């Protein structure tokens, strides 16, 4: 365990810290993670339904399907989004889904199928996996994300920048 003070770093339980730092060759200097993002995404995709872009495009307009955009709002302003999609910042997703949360959104208790997407399919895989583990079903995510959606000619809806910041940020 490493305790950081404003005047520097003090090691406590040095044997644990040294063991963690011994992994320099595989994860980079000072890394203490045991699983990287690629492994997390692969695990999520093994457990969550991944829709092809063609299959996802066919679901646009289906009253029993709700697209959920987990991208950053600046990506939404810059690139547009799937028509009818609800923007849910990735950092708020679990709070919006959980009925016990003060941030709960009724949308997630609607009984619809939720199709998550991001720019490339990684964040949406993790998001769908997380809410599926919470008990939300049915869920899926769009393989290749919104980038693949646009390349396939999927419909795109422009989203208004409501705070006046430059859309190119």
Backbone torsions as a table, in degrees:
resi	resn	phi	psi	omega
1	UNK	NA	134.9	178.4
2	UNK	-113.6	129.4	177.2
3	UNK	-107.9	126.4	-177.9
4	UNK	-103.1	125.8	175.7
5	UNK	-112.9	160.8	-179.1
6	UNK	-61.4	-24.2	-178.6
7	UNK	-91.9	0.6	179.0
8	UNK	147.3	-164.3	-176.8
9	UNK	-111.8	131.8	175.4
10	UNK	-119.0	130.5	-179.5
11	UNK	-90.3	132.5	170.3
12	UNK	-120.6	143.7	-177.8
13	UNK	53.6	58.5	-173.0
14	UNK	-54.9	-32.8	-178.9
15	UNK	-61.5	-36.1	177.2
16	UNK	-68.8	-44.0	-179.6
17	UNK	-64.0	-42.1	-179.7
18	UNK	-64.8	-37.8	177.6
19	UNK	-64.8	-39.6	179.3
20	UNK	-67.3	-38.0	-178.9
21	UNK	-76.9	-12.8	179.9
22	UNK	-68.7	-14.2	-177.4
23	UNK	-86.6	19.9	-176.1
24	UNK	-52.4	-39.9	-174.2
25	UNK	-68.3	-26.8	-174.4
26	UNK	-102.7	-25.6	-176.0
27	UNK	-126.0	1.0	-179.2
28	UNK	99.1	159.5	-175.7
29	UNK	-59.7	127.9	173.3
30	UNK	78.8	4.1	-176.7
31	UNK	-73.1	137.0	177.3
32	UNK	-118.2	6.8	-179.6
33	UNK	-76.0	151.9	-179.7
34	UNK	-111.1	-11.0	-179.1
35	UNK	-145.8	129.8	-178.5
36	UNK	-89.4	173.0	-177.0
37	UNK	-61.9	-36.3	-178.4
38	UNK	-62.8	-39.9	178.3
39	UNK	-68.3	-40.0	177.5
40	UNK	-62.1	-44.7	179.3
41	UNK	-64.3	-42.8	179.1
42	UNK	-61.5	-42.5	177.2
43	UNK	-62.4	-43.0	179.5
44	UNK	-62.4	-46.0	-178.4
45	UNK	-67.0	-24.2	176.8
46	UNK	-73.5	-21.8	-175.3
47	UNK	-110.2	-14.1	-175.3
48	UNK	-114.8	145.4	176.3
49	UNK	-66.2	127.9	175.6
50	UNK	-108.3	118.9	179.0
51	UNK	-89.6	141.4	169.4
52	UNK	-70.9	160.5	178.3
53	UNK	-61.0	-41.2	-179.7
54	UNK	-60.1	-43.6	177.8
55	UNK	-65.4	-40.5	179.4
56	UNK	-65.2	-41.7	179.5
57	UNK	-59.6	-37.6	178.8
58	UNK	-65.3	-19.4	-178.8
59	UNK	-86.2	-11.9	179.5
60	UNK	-59.9	129.5	179.0
61	UNK	91.3	-8.6	177.2
62	UNK	-71.6	122.8	-176.4
63	UNK	-64.1	-20.1	-178.5
64	UNK	-100.0	13.0	178.9
65	UNK	-126.3	133.8	175.8
66	UNK	-123.3	119.4	174.4
67	UNK	-79.5	136.6	179.4
68	UNK	-122.1	119.9	-178.9
69	UNK	-95.5	113.0	-177.9
70	UNK	-99.8	11.4	179.2
71	UNK	-72.0	164.9	172.3
72	UNK	-64.6	147.1	-177.0
73	UNK	-59.0	-31.7	179.1
74	UNK	-66.6	-32.9	175.3
75	UNK	-66.4	-40.0	179.1
76	UNK	-62.4	-47.1	179.2
77	UNK	-63.4	-42.0	-175.3
78	UNK	-72.8	-43.3	-171.6
79	UNK	-102.9	-16.7	-171.9
80	UNK	83.9	-171.1	-177.3
81	UNK	-151.7	-178.4	176.6
82	UNK	-73.9	132.1	179.4
83	UNK	-55.8	129.6	178.1
84	UNK	82.6	-1.1	-179.3
85	UNK	-71.1	149.5	174.3
86	UNK	-100.6	129.9	177.4
87	UNK	-83.5	124.5	176.9
88	UNK	-130.1	105.9	-179.9
89	UNK	-54.0	135.8	-176.3
90	UNK	-53.6	-36.2	-179.0
91	UNK	-70.2	-14.2	-179.6
92	UNK	-107.0	-7.3	-170.3
93	UNK	-52.5	-56.5	-176.6
94	UNK	-61.1	-33.0	178.3
95	UNK	-70.4	-38.3	178.5
96	UNK	-69.8	-31.9	-177.0
97	UNK	-77.3	-38.4	-173.0
98	UNK	-74.4	117.6	179.4
99	UNK	-61.6	-22.3	179.5
100	UNK	-82.6	-8.8	-177.7
101	UNK	-81.2	143.1	175.2
102	UNK	-67.2	-11.3	-179.8
103	UNK	-101.0	5.2	-175.8
104	UNK	-52.2	140.1	175.0
105	UNK	-113.5	126.7	-178.4
106	UNK	-55.8	-28.2	178.5
107	UNK	-48.2	-40.0	-175.3
108	UNK	-78.2	0.1	174.2
109	UNK	-110.2	17.3	-172.9
110	UNK	-81.0	-16.1	-177.0
111	UNK	83.4	4.1	178.8
112	UNK	-77.7	166.9	170.1
113	UNK	-84.7	132.5	-178.6
114	UNK	-106.1	123.6	-179.7
115	UNK	-113.5	112.2	-176.7
116	UNK	-91.8	145.4	173.4
117	UNK	-147.4	155.5	174.8
118	UNK	-138.4	-158.6	-179.3
119	UNK	-72.9	-44.0	-173.2
120	UNK	-123.5	-3.5	177.5
121	UNK	101.0	-6.7	-179.5
122	UNK	-80.0	-53.4	-179.1
123	UNK	-62.6	-37.7	-179.7
124	UNK	-68.7	-33.9	175.7
125	UNK	-63.1	-46.2	179.0
126	UNK	-64.9	-39.6	179.7
127	UNK	-64.7	-48.4	-179.9
128	UNK	-62.0	-39.9	178.6
129	UNK	-63.1	-43.8	-178.8
130	UNK	-62.1	-48.0	-177.7
131	UNK	-73.2	-28.5	175.1
132	UNK	-65.4	-41.2	177.1
133	UNK	-65.9	-26.0	175.5
134	UNK	-75.1	-16.3	179.9
135	UNK	110.8	0.1	178.0
136	UNK	-75.8	124.3	177.3
137	UNK	-145.2	154.7	-9.3
138	UNK	-82.5	148.2	177.7
139	UNK	-133.1	156.6	176.1
140	UNK	-154.5	172.4	172.8
141	UNK	-140.3	159.5	-177.1
142	UNK	-90.5	114.0	176.8
143	UNK	-63.9	130.8	-178.5
144	UNK	87.1	-13.5	174.2
145	UNK	65.2	-161.6	-176.1
146	UNK	-68.4	-25.8	176.2
147	UNK	-62.3	-48.0	177.9
148	UNK	-66.6	-34.6	178.1
149	UNK	-59.1	-49.8	-179.5
150	UNK	-66.0	-41.2	179.5
151	UNK	-62.5	-29.4	179.6
152	UNK	-85.5	-0.6	178.6
153	UNK	83.0	20.0	177.3
154	UNK	-63.9	151.8	-179.9
155	UNK	-63.4	141.9	-178.5
156	UNK	-127.5	134.4	179.1
157	UNK	-111.8	130.2	176.7
158	UNK	-73.0	137.5	178.7
159	UNK	-112.0	131.1	-177.5
160	UNK	-72.2	136.9	173.7
161	UNK	-82.3	104.7	-173.3
162	UNK	-85.7	-9.8	-178.5
163	UNK	-105.4	1.4	175.2
164	UNK	82.1	0.3	178.7
165	UNK	-74.0	159.8	179.6
166	UNK	-62.0	129.9	-178.1
167	UNK	-66.4	-18.8	-176.0
168	UNK	-86.2	1.3	-178.1
169	UNK	-64.6	NA	NA
